[in-house]
């Protein structure tokens, strides 16, 4: 997204605001700058680093009916990992 890094725009869900269900539509409606950022990318998947961002971006996508999905960043990291056989079932080994 542009702008990005320290100049990126907030998802409006940080600091626990994601948990305030009564504010969901208000937050999503007021965050048109993030909607524009997502639309400009053309992305169908928006990777999010934390639960709050996932909820905030998910609310924006749902409210504005964007053709995209919010996914956790770690979902893709774990799919890309190669885990050695000896560590796959470490809890059940004696």
Biopython code that builds the backbone (N, CA, C, O; Angstrom):
import numpy as np
from Bio.PDB.StructureBuilder import StructureBuilder

atoms = [
    (1, "UNK", "N", (0.831, -1.184, 0.000)),
    (1, "UNK", "CA", (0.000, 0.000, 0.000)),
    (1, "UNK", "C", (0.874, 1.245, 0.000)),
    (1, "UNK", "O", (2.013, 1.227, 0.467)),
    (2, "UNK", "N", (0.340, 2.279, -0.512)),
    (2, "UNK", "CA", (1.040, 3.552, -0.476)),
    (2, "UNK", "C", (0.092, 4.605, 0.102)),
    (2, "UNK", "O", (-1.069, 4.666, -0.302)),
    (3, "UNK", "N", (0.547, 5.412, 1.011)),
    (3, "UNK", "CA", (1.861, 5.356, 1.638)),
    (3, "UNK", "C", (1.971, 4.142, 2.557)),
    (3, "UNK", "O", (0.965, 3.541, 2.933)),
    (4, "UNK", "N", (3.201, 3.793, 2.910)),
    (4, "UNK", "CA", (3.408, 2.604, 3.735)),
    (4, "UNK", "C", (4.402, 2.876, 4.853)),
    (4, "UNK", "O", (4.832, 4.010, 5.068)),
    (5, "UNK", "N", (4.751, 1.819, 5.551)),
    (5, "UNK", "CA", (5.651, 1.854, 6.707)),
    (5, "UNK", "C", (5.158, 2.888, 7.718)),
    (5, "UNK", "O", (3.981, 2.882, 8.079)),
    (6, "UNK", "N", (6.028, 3.761, 8.172)),
    (6, "UNK", "CA", (5.627, 4.709, 9.218)),
    (6, "UNK", "C", (4.652, 5.775, 8.709)),
    (6, "UNK", "O", (4.124, 6.558, 9.499)),
    (7, "UNK", "N", (4.414, 5.808, 7.398)),
    (7, "UNK", "CA", (3.490, 6.791, 6.834)),
    (7, "UNK", "C", (2.139, 6.171, 6.450)),
    (7, "UNK", "O", (1.270, 6.854, 5.909)),
    (8, "UNK", "N", (1.974, 4.896, 6.729)),
    (8, "UNK", "CA", (0.737, 4.207, 6.398)),
    (8, "UNK", "C", (-0.412, 4.756, 7.234)),
    (8, "UNK", "O", (-0.190, 5.395, 8.263)),
    (9, "UNK", "N", (-1.620, 4.508, 6.796)),
    (9, "UNK", "CA", (-2.799, 4.929, 7.531)),
    (9, "UNK", "C", (-3.322, 3.781, 8.383)),
    (9, "UNK", "O", (-3.223, 2.616, 7.999)),
    (10, "UNK", "N", (-3.870, 4.111, 9.520)),
    (10, "UNK", "CA", (-4.344, 3.139, 10.505)),
    (10, "UNK", "C", (-5.614, 2.441, 10.028)),
    (10, "UNK", "O", (-6.381, 2.987, 9.235)),
    (11, "UNK", "N", (-5.819, 1.230, 10.523)),
    (11, "UNK", "CA", (-7.035, 0.472, 10.224)),
    (11, "UNK", "C", (-8.190, 0.886, 11.141)),
    (11, "UNK", "O", (-9.319, 0.431, 10.954)),
    (12, "UNK", "N", (-7.919, 1.735, 12.119)),
    (12, "UNK", "CA", (-8.902, 2.219, 13.103)),
    (12, "UNK", "C", (-9.349, 1.155, 14.094)),
    (12, "UNK", "O", (-10.437, 1.266, 14.658)),
    (13, "UNK", "N", (-8.549, 0.141, 14.318)),
    (13, "UNK", "CA", (-8.946, -0.902, 15.262)),
    (13, "UNK", "C", (-7.913, -1.112, 16.364)),
    (13, "UNK", "O", (-8.088, -1.992, 17.207)),
    (14, "UNK", "N", (-6.858, -0.336, 16.373)),
    (14, "UNK", "CA", (-5.804, -0.509, 17.359)),
    (14, "UNK", "C", (-6.236, -0.108, 18.762)),
    (14, "UNK", "O", (-7.283, 0.507, 18.962)),
    (15, "UNK", "N", (-5.413, -0.469, 19.710)),
    (15, "UNK", "CA", (-5.667, -0.084, 21.092)),
    (15, "UNK", "C", (-6.928, -0.680, 21.680)),
    (15, "UNK", "O", (-7.476, -0.141, 22.642)),
    (16, "UNK", "N", (-7.399, -1.782, 21.121)),
    (16, "UNK", "CA", (-8.587, -2.436, 21.666)),
    (16, "UNK", "C", (-9.892, -1.960, 21.051)),
    (16, "UNK", "O", (-10.953, -2.476, 21.405)),
    (17, "UNK", "N", (-9.851, -0.999, 20.148)),
    (17, "UNK", "CA", (-11.094, -0.523, 19.524)),
    (17, "UNK", "C", (-11.792, -1.625, 18.737)),
    (17, "UNK", "O", (-13.003, -1.563, 18.525)),
    (18, "UNK", "N", (-11.044, -2.626, 18.307)),
    (18, "UNK", "CA", (-11.636, -3.726, 17.541)),
    (18, "UNK", "C", (-12.711, -4.444, 18.341)),
    (18, "UNK", "O", (-13.635, -5.015, 17.763)),
    (19, "UNK", "N", (-12.602, -4.423, 19.652)),
    (19, "UNK", "CA", (-13.548, -5.143, 20.502)),
    (19, "UNK", "C", (-14.855, -4.387, 20.720)),
    (19, "UNK", "O", (-15.815, -4.962, 21.232)),
    (20, "UNK", "N", (-14.910, -3.144, 20.353)),
    (20, "UNK", "CA", (-16.115, -2.339, 20.571)),
    (20, "UNK", "C", (-17.087, -2.516, 19.414)),
    (20, "UNK", "O", (-17.080, -1.739, 18.459)),
    (21, "UNK", "N", (-17.923, -3.542, 19.508)),
    (21, "UNK", "CA", (-18.817, -3.901, 18.409)),
    (21, "UNK", "C", (-19.727, -2.753, 17.997)),
    (21, "UNK", "O", (-20.037, -2.619, 16.814)),
    (22, "UNK", "N", (-20.162, -1.923, 18.936)),
    (22, "UNK", "CA", (-21.081, -0.845, 18.590)),
    (22, "UNK", "C", (-20.421, 0.229, 17.725)),
    (22, "UNK", "O", (-21.110, 1.074, 17.152)),
    (23, "UNK", "N", (-19.107, 0.201, 17.630)),
    (23, "UNK", "CA", (-18.385, 1.182, 16.829)),
    (23, "UNK", "C", (-17.971, 0.645, 15.467)),
    (23, "UNK", "O", (-17.364, 1.376, 14.683)),
    (24, "UNK", "N", (-18.278, -0.600, 15.165)),
    (24, "UNK", "CA", (-17.803, -1.235, 13.937)),
    (24, "UNK", "C", (-18.168, -0.432, 12.688)),
    (24, "UNK", "O", (-17.286, -0.070, 11.909)),
    (25, "UNK", "N", (-19.446, -0.152, 12.490)),
    (25, "UNK", "CA", (-19.868, 0.578, 11.293)),
    (25, "UNK", "C", (-19.301, 1.991, 11.291)),
    (25, "UNK", "O", (-18.913, 2.505, 10.242)),
    (26, "UNK", "N", (-19.253, 2.611, 12.449)),
    (26, "UNK", "CA", (-18.729, 3.979, 12.550)),
    (26, "UNK", "C", (-17.261, 4.028, 12.128)),
    (26, "UNK", "O", (-16.851, 4.908, 11.371)),
    (27, "UNK", "N", (-16.472, 3.062, 12.632)),
    (27, "UNK", "CA", (-15.042, 3.021, 12.299)),
    (27, "UNK", "C", (-14.840, 2.744, 10.816)),
    (27, "UNK", "O", (-14.033, 3.407, 10.165)),
    (28, "UNK", "N", (-15.563, 1.776, 10.282)),
    (28, "UNK", "CA", (-15.408, 1.402, 8.877)),
    (28, "UNK", "C", (-15.888, 2.521, 7.952)),
    (28, "UNK", "O", (-15.256, 2.801, 6.933)),
    (29, "UNK", "N", (-16.985, 3.145, 8.299)),
    (29, "UNK", "CA", (-17.533, 4.228, 7.475)),
    (29, "UNK", "C", (-16.577, 5.412, 7.422)),
    (29, "UNK", "O", (-16.430, 6.051, 6.380)),
    (30, "UNK", "N", (-15.937, 5.698, 8.530)),
    (30, "UNK", "CA", (-15.054, 6.849, 8.608)),
    (30, "UNK", "C", (-13.649, 6.612, 8.078)),
    (30, "UNK", "O", (-12.840, 7.539, 8.058)),
    (31, "UNK", "N", (-13.341, 5.407, 7.654)),
    (31, "UNK", "CA", (-11.981, 5.102, 7.243)),
    (31, "UNK", "C", (-11.878, 4.947, 5.722)),
    (31, "UNK", "O", (-11.353, 3.950, 5.226)),
    (32, "UNK", "N", (-12.375, 5.927, 5.003)),
    (32, "UNK", "CA", (-12.342, 5.857, 3.540)),
    (32, "UNK", "C", (-10.923, 5.929, 2.993)),
    (32, "UNK", "O", (-10.665, 5.460, 1.884)),
    (33, "UNK", "N", (-10.008, 6.506, 3.747)),
    (33, "UNK", "CA", (-8.625, 6.569, 3.268)),
    (33, "UNK", "C", (-8.014, 5.164, 3.175)),
    (33, "UNK", "O", (-7.233, 4.887, 2.265)),
    (34, "UNK", "N", (-8.372, 4.270, 4.124)),
    (34, "UNK", "CA", (-7.880, 2.888, 4.072)),
    (34, "UNK", "C", (-8.593, 2.131, 2.947)),
    (34, "UNK", "O", (-7.983, 1.294, 2.281)),
    (35, "UNK", "N", (-9.871, 2.417, 2.735)),
    (35, "UNK", "CA", (-10.603, 1.819, 1.612)),
    (35, "UNK", "C", (-9.898, 2.163, 0.309)),
    (35, "UNK", "O", (-9.655, 1.287, -0.522)),
    (36, "UNK", "N", (-9.570, 3.435, 0.132)),
    (36, "UNK", "CA", (-8.875, 3.870, -1.084)),
    (36, "UNK", "C", (-7.530, 3.172, -1.230)),
    (36, "UNK", "O", (-7.157, 2.766, -2.331)),
    (37, "UNK", "N", (-6.797, 3.029, -0.124)),
    (37, "UNK", "CA", (-5.509, 2.331, -0.180)),
    (37, "UNK", "C", (-5.684, 0.898, -0.672)),
    (37, "UNK", "O", (-4.954, 0.442, -1.552)),
    (38, "UNK", "N", (-6.653, 0.196, -0.102)),
    (38, "UNK", "CA", (-6.888, -1.203, -0.479)),
    (38, "UNK", "C", (-7.295, -1.293, -1.952)),
    (38, "UNK", "O", (-6.778, -2.131, -2.690)),
    (39, "UNK", "N", (-8.215, -0.436, -2.375)),
    (39, "UNK", "CA", (-8.676, -0.469, -3.763)),
    (39, "UNK", "C", (-7.555, -0.168, -4.752)),
    (39, "UNK", "O", (-7.493, -0.776, -5.821)),
    (40, "UNK", "N", (-6.676, 0.759, -4.409)),
    (40, "UNK", "CA", (-5.574, 1.111, -5.319)),
    (40, "UNK", "C", (-4.610, -0.056, -5.530)),
    (40, "UNK", "O", (-3.958, -0.134, -6.571)),
    (41, "UNK", "N", (-4.513, -0.961, -4.560)),
    (41, "UNK", "CA", (-3.608, -2.097, -4.730)),
    (41, "UNK", "C", (-4.165, -3.121, -5.707)),
    (41, "UNK", "O", (-3.405, -3.822, -6.375)),
    (42, "UNK", "N", (-5.486, -3.212, -5.795)),
    (42, "UNK", "CA", (-6.104, -4.240, -6.622)),
    (42, "UNK", "C", (-6.028, -5.616, -5.982)),
    (42, "UNK", "O", (-6.380, -6.617, -6.606)),
    (43, "UNK", "N", (-5.569, -5.667, -4.741)),
    (43, "UNK", "CA", (-5.367, -6.939, -4.044)),
    (43, "UNK", "C", (-6.692, -7.608, -3.692)),
    (43, "UNK", "O", (-7.675, -6.943, -3.365)),
    (44, "UNK", "N", (-6.697, -8.914, -3.766)),
    (44, "UNK", "CA", (-7.843, -9.715, -3.328)),
    (44, "UNK", "C", (-7.635, -10.223, -1.911)),
    (44, "UNK", "O", (-8.582, -10.659, -1.256)),
    (45, "UNK", "N", (-6.389, -10.167, -1.435)),
    (45, "UNK", "CA", (-6.045, -10.582, -0.075)),
    (45, "UNK", "C", (-5.243, -9.462, 0.566)),
    (45, "UNK", "O", (-4.267, -8.969, -0.001)),
    (46, "UNK", "N", (-5.676, -9.066, 1.769)),
    (46, "UNK", "CA", (-4.960, -8.052, 2.538)),
    (46, "UNK", "C", (-4.371, -8.745, 3.760)),
    (46, "UNK", "O", (-5.109, -9.188, 4.641)),
    (47, "UNK", "N", (-3.047, -8.841, 3.817)),
    (47, "UNK", "CA", (-2.384, -9.487, 4.951)),
    (47, "UNK", "C", (-2.338, -8.525, 6.126)),
    (47, "UNK", "O", (-2.001, -7.351, 5.975)),
    (48, "UNK", "N", (-2.680, -9.041, 7.288)),
    (48, "UNK", "CA", (-2.711, -8.222, 8.496)),
    (48, "UNK", "C", (-1.773, -8.809, 9.537)),
    (48, "UNK", "O", (-1.686, -10.030, 9.676)),
    (49, "UNK", "N", (-1.064, -7.946, 10.276)),
    (49, "UNK", "CA", (-0.069, -8.430, 11.224)),
    (49, "UNK", "C", (-0.620, -8.824, 12.595)),
    (49, "UNK", "O", (0.023, -9.589, 13.314)),
    (50, "UNK", "N", (-1.792, -8.318, 12.969)),
    (50, "UNK", "CA", (-2.286, -8.598, 14.320)),
    (50, "UNK", "C", (-3.804, -8.735, 14.326)),
    (50, "UNK", "O", (-4.470, -8.458, 13.328)),
    (51, "UNK", "N", (-4.334, -9.163, 15.460)),
    (51, "UNK", "CA", (-5.778, -9.367, 15.592)),
    (51, "UNK", "C", (-6.544, -8.070, 15.382)),
    (51, "UNK", "O", (-7.567, -8.065, 14.696)),
    (52, "UNK", "N", (-6.068, -6.971, 15.959)),
    (52, "UNK", "CA", (-6.775, -5.702, 15.813)),
    (52, "UNK", "C", (-6.836, -5.267, 14.350)),
    (52, "UNK", "O", (-7.893, -4.870, 13.860)),
    (53, "UNK", "N", (-5.703, -5.344, 13.657)),
    (53, "UNK", "CA", (-5.678, -4.978, 12.236)),
    (53, "UNK", "C", (-6.585, -5.902, 11.418)),
    (53, "UNK", "O", (-7.293, -5.452, 10.518)),
    (54, "UNK", "N", (-6.556, -7.178, 11.738)),
    (54, "UNK", "CA", (-7.387, -8.143, 11.018)),
    (54, "UNK", "C", (-8.860, -7.775, 11.166)),
    (54, "UNK", "O", (-9.615, -7.788, 10.194)),
    (55, "UNK", "N", (-9.249, -7.453, 12.373)),
    (55, "UNK", "CA", (-10.646, -7.071, 12.622)),
    (55, "UNK", "C", (-10.974, -5.749, 11.934)),
    (55, "UNK", "O", (-12.021, -5.624, 11.299)),
    (56, "UNK", "N", (-10.087, -4.764, 12.055)),
    (56, "UNK", "CA", (-10.331, -3.459, 11.444)),
    (56, "UNK", "C", (-10.431, -3.535, 9.928)),
    (56, "UNK", "O", (-11.358, -2.984, 9.335)),
    (57, "UNK", "N", (-9.475, -4.220, 9.300)),
    (57, "UNK", "CA", (-9.489, -4.373, 7.842)),
    (57, "UNK", "C", (-10.684, -5.216, 7.414)),
    (57, "UNK", "O", (-11.337, -4.915, 6.415)),
    (58, "UNK", "N", (-10.967, -6.271, 8.172)),
    (58, "UNK", "CA", (-12.127, -7.112, 7.873)),
    (58, "UNK", "C", (-13.433, -6.329, 7.924)),
    (58, "UNK", "O", (-14.311, -6.513, 7.082)),
    (59, "UNK", "N", (-13.553, -5.457, 8.917)),
    (59, "UNK", "CA", (-14.750, -4.616, 9.033)),
    (59, "UNK", "C", (-14.873, -3.662, 7.850)),
    (59, "UNK", "O", (-15.965, -3.451, 7.323)),
    (60, "UNK", "N", (-13.747, -3.090, 7.439)),
    (60, "UNK", "CA", (-13.746, -2.186, 6.287)),
    (60, "UNK", "C", (-14.176, -2.933, 5.025)),
    (60, "UNK", "O", (-15.014, -2.448, 4.265)),
    (61, "UNK", "N", (-13.601, -4.110, 4.807)),
    (61, "UNK", "CA", (-13.929, -4.915, 3.626)),
    (61, "UNK", "C", (-15.414, -5.262, 3.621)),
    (61, "UNK", "O", (-16.077, -5.161, 2.588)),
    (62, "UNK", "N", (-15.926, -5.667, 4.763)),
    (62, "UNK", "CA", (-17.341, -6.047, 4.863)),
    (62, "UNK", "C", (-18.254, -4.837, 4.669)),
    (62, "UNK", "O", (-19.203, -4.891, 3.886)),
    (63, "UNK", "N", (-17.967, -3.751, 5.380)),
    (63, "UNK", "CA", (-18.825, -2.566, 5.318)),
    (63, "UNK", "C", (-18.895, -1.992, 3.904)),
    (63, "UNK", "O", (-19.974, -1.645, 3.424)),
    (64, "UNK", "N", (-17.746, -1.892, 3.242)),
    (64, "UNK", "CA", (-17.674, -1.284, 1.912)),
    (64, "UNK", "C", (-17.860, -2.309, 0.794)),
    (64, "UNK", "O", (-17.798, -1.961, -0.386)),
    (65, "UNK", "N", (-18.089, -3.581, 1.166)),
    (65, "UNK", "CA", (-18.311, -4.664, 0.197)),
    (65, "UNK", "C", (-17.184, -4.733, -0.844)),
    (65, "UNK", "O", (-17.422, -4.813, -2.049)),
    (66, "UNK", "N", (-15.969, -4.698, -0.337)),
    (66, "UNK", "CA", (-14.803, -4.797, -1.217)),
    (66, "UNK", "C", (-14.597, -6.241, -1.648)),
    (66, "UNK", "O", (-14.930, -7.168, -0.910)),
    (67, "UNK", "N", (-14.059, -6.427, -2.820)),
    (67, "UNK", "CA", (-13.781, -7.756, -3.347)),
    (67, "UNK", "C", (-12.399, -8.200, -2.864)),
    (67, "UNK", "O", (-11.466, -8.357, -3.652)),
    (68, "UNK", "N", (-12.297, -8.396, -1.557)),
    (68, "UNK", "CA", (-11.022, -8.777, -0.939)),
    (68, "UNK", "C", (-11.308, -9.513, 0.362)),
    (68, "UNK", "O", (-12.433, -9.506, 0.862)),
    (69, "UNK", "N", (-10.280, -10.143, 0.896)),
    (69, "UNK", "CA", (-10.367, -10.840, 2.181)),
    (69, "UNK", "C", (-9.202, -10.411, 3.049)),
    (69, "UNK", "O", (-8.103, -10.164, 2.553)),
    (70, "UNK", "N", (-9.447, -10.323, 4.346)),
    (70, "UNK", "CA", (-8.375, -10.075, 5.307)),
    (70, "UNK", "C", (-7.840, -11.427, 5.770)),
    (70, "UNK", "O", (-8.605, -12.312, 6.153)),
    (71, "UNK", "N", (-6.541, -11.569, 5.730)),
    (71, "UNK", "CA", (-5.893, -12.796, 6.178)),
    (71, "UNK", "C", (-4.758, -12.438, 7.129)),
    (71, "UNK", "O", (-4.114, -11.398, 6.988)),
    (72, "UNK", "N", (-4.528, -13.310, 8.091)),
    (72, "UNK", "CA", (-3.414, -13.108, 9.003)),
    (72, "UNK", "C", (-2.101, -13.392, 8.290)),
    (72, "UNK", "O", (-1.998, -14.366, 7.545)),
    (73, "UNK", "N", (-1.107, -12.558, 8.510)),
    (73, "UNK", "CA", (0.219, -12.721, 7.926)),
    (73, "UNK", "C", (0.800, -14.085, 8.267)),
    (73, "UNK", "O", (1.414, -14.736, 7.421)),
    (74, "UNK", "N", (0.602, -14.519, 9.529)),
    (74, "UNK", "CA", (1.198, -15.789, 9.949)),
    (74, "UNK", "C", (0.573, -17.003, 9.257)),
    (74, "UNK", "O", (1.184, -18.071, 9.234)),
    (75, "UNK", "N", (-0.625, -16.864, 8.695)),
    (75, "UNK", "CA", (-1.210, -17.973, 7.931)),
    (75, "UNK", "C", (-0.312, -18.339, 6.755)),
    (75, "UNK", "O", (-0.148, -19.515, 6.433)),
    (76, "UNK", "N", (0.259, -17.339, 6.126)),
    (76, "UNK", "CA", (1.104, -17.566, 4.962)),
    (76, "UNK", "C", (2.528, -17.928, 5.360)),
    (76, "UNK", "O", (3.192, -18.691, 4.657)),
    (77, "UNK", "N", (2.998, -17.397, 6.464)),
    (77, "UNK", "CA", (4.327, -17.756, 6.953)),
    (77, "UNK", "C", (4.356, -19.243, 7.298)),
    (77, "UNK", "O", (5.284, -19.951, 6.908)),
    (78, "UNK", "N", (3.346, -19.721, 8.027)),
    (78, "UNK", "CA", (3.341, -21.130, 8.430)),
    (78, "UNK", "C", (3.166, -22.067, 7.235)),
    (78, "UNK", "O", (3.689, -23.181, 7.246)),
    (79, "UNK", "N", (2.443, -21.633, 6.214)),
    (79, "UNK", "CA", (2.306, -22.462, 5.011)),
    (79, "UNK", "C", (3.631, -22.581, 4.268)),
    (79, "UNK", "O", (3.888, -23.587, 3.607)),
    (80, "UNK", "N", (4.468, -21.560, 4.377)),
    (80, "UNK", "CA", (5.747, -21.550, 3.667)),
    (80, "UNK", "C", (6.861, -22.253, 4.439)),
    (80, "UNK", "O", (7.922, -22.531, 3.879)),
    (81, "UNK", "N", (6.630, -22.541, 5.710)),
    (81, "UNK", "CA", (7.673, -23.149, 6.544)),
    (81, "UNK", "C", (7.897, -24.611, 6.184)),
    (81, "UNK", "O", (6.965, -25.339, 5.844)),
    (82, "UNK", "N", (9.130, -25.007, 6.267)),
    (82, "UNK", "CA", (9.477, -26.422, 6.128)),
    (82, "UNK", "C", (9.884, -26.894, 7.521)),
    (82, "UNK", "O", (10.886, -26.449, 8.081)),
    (83, "UNK", "N", (9.082, -27.807, 8.063)),
    (83, "UNK", "CA", (9.314, -28.294, 9.422)),
    (83, "UNK", "C", (9.974, -29.666, 9.336)),
    (83, "UNK", "O", (9.445, -30.569, 8.688)),
    (84, "UNK", "N", (11.114, -29.825, 9.978)),
    (84, "UNK", "CA", (11.784, -31.126, 9.957)),
    (84, "UNK", "C", (10.884, -32.215, 10.549)),
    (84, "UNK", "O", (10.126, -31.970, 11.487)),
    (85, "UNK", "N", (10.982, -33.404, 9.990)),
    (85, "UNK", "CA", (10.146, -34.523, 10.433)),
    (85, "UNK", "C", (10.217, -34.750, 11.940)),
    (85, "UNK", "O", (9.206, -35.060, 12.570)),
    (86, "UNK", "N", (11.406, -34.597, 12.521)),
    (86, "UNK", "CA", (11.537, -34.877, 13.958)),
    (86, "UNK", "C", (10.815, -33.854, 14.833)),
    (86, "UNK", "O", (10.683, -34.074, 16.037)),
    (87, "UNK", "N", (10.350, -32.756, 14.269)),
    (87, "UNK", "CA", (9.641, -31.739, 15.049)),
    (87, "UNK", "C", (8.143, -31.712, 14.782)),
    (87, "UNK", "O", (7.409, -30.994, 15.462)),
    (88, "UNK", "N", (7.684, -32.469, 13.819)),
    (88, "UNK", "CA", (6.272, -32.426, 13.428)),
    (88, "UNK", "C", (5.369, -32.888, 14.555)),
    (88, "UNK", "O", (4.358, -32.239, 14.823)),
    (89, "UNK", "N", (5.691, -33.967, 15.214)),
    (89, "UNK", "CA", (4.820, -34.511, 16.257)),
    (89, "UNK", "C", (5.596, -34.597, 17.570)),
    (89, "UNK", "O", (5.579, -35.632, 18.236)),
    (90, "UNK", "N", (6.253, -33.550, 17.928)),
    (90, "UNK", "CA", (7.142, -33.563, 19.094)),
    (90, "UNK", "C", (6.385, -33.790, 20.407)),
    (90, "UNK", "O", (6.933, -34.380, 21.338)),
    (91, "UNK", "N", (5.140, -33.331, 20.490)),
    (91, "UNK", "CA", (4.392, -33.482, 21.747)),
    (91, "UNK", "C", (3.994, -34.934, 22.017)),
    (91, "UNK", "O", (3.854, -35.322, 23.176)),
    (92, "UNK", "N", (3.812, -35.732, 20.982)),
    (92, "UNK", "CA", (3.360, -37.108, 21.181)),
    (92, "UNK", "C", (4.505, -38.117, 21.233)),
    (92, "UNK", "O", (4.276, -39.312, 21.422)),
    (93, "UNK", "N", (5.723, -37.641, 21.068)),
    (93, "UNK", "CA", (6.869, -38.541, 21.149)),
    (93, "UNK", "C", (7.322, -38.662, 22.606)),
    (93, "UNK", "O", (7.215, -37.718, 23.389)),
    (94, "UNK", "N", (7.815, -39.819, 22.938)),
    (94, "UNK", "CA", (8.279, -40.024, 24.327)),
    (94, "UNK", "C", (9.765, -40.123, 24.378)),
    (94, "UNK", "O", (10.335, -40.295, 25.456)),
]
sb = StructureBuilder()
sb.init_structure("model")
sb.init_model(0)
sb.init_chain("A")
sb.init_seg("    ")
for serial, (resi, resn, name, xyz) in enumerate(atoms, 1):
    if name == "N":
        sb.init_residue(resn, " ", resi, " ")
    sb.init_atom(name, np.array(xyz, "f"), 0.0, 1.0, " ", f" {name:<3s}", serial, name[0])
structure = sb.get_structure()
